[in-house]
Amino acid sequence: MSLAWTIIIEPLAKQQLAKLDKAVAQRIVDFLFIRVKTHPNPIKLTEPLFGHLAGLRRFRVGDYRLFANFNLNDSIIFIQTIAHRRESYERKKGGN
């Protein structure tokens, strides 16, 4: 595995990040681009999700949850969703 991971924040997660308090958003960005990006195996910083969120993995940053997909072959992490913990596991209308 490469030393530096590529982190892609998907459009929905970018929108969610933009709505957060600046200090919280900066903490999340620092976590992703300082700690996760340079971690030799960032999947160890996550937990797998189940049920309607199966296939995603979860990062915890304070009271926020970042749901991600990993492409291990190419060392890419796709950040799908950023949400407060009280809202992050709710099933969204429309079957998500």
Secondary structure, DSSP 4 states (H G I P E B T S, - for coil): --SS-EEEE-HHHHHHHHTS-HHHHHHHHHIIIIIIHH-S-GGGG-EE--GGGTT-EEEEETTEEEEEEEETTTTEEEEEEEEEHHHHTSPPTTT-
